[in-house]
Amino acid sequence: MAIRDFARVYSNSMILPGVTVGEQAIIAAKSLVTRDVEPNTVVAGAPAKPVRGRQTEGHEGLELHHLWLKDGAFQHP
């Protein structure tokens, strides 16, 4: 099993041995991941299936850990 950089795995999810979770992918809560997850993909369910691409609004890497709001609302420069 490999979980790549900046991937998010939410509570009560199970990832089976030998599965790779791609960079910046998201595993929804209570998901059972039986196959590799492509980078920048959101998966959910049991077994987990792709739901959509991850919406990063052009952010990558460490920028994903920062909360940004639409059009920078309430953001300090």
Number of C-alpha atoms within 10 A of each C-alpha: 11 12 17 14 14 19 20 17 18 13 11 10 18 18 20 13 11 11 15 19 26 20 19 22 23 25 27 20 15 17 21 20 24 17 16 16 22 17 19 19 21 22 24 19 16 13 13 22 18 14 12 12 14 14 10 11 9 7 12 12 11 9 12 15 10 8 8 14 9 8 7 10 8 9 10 5 4
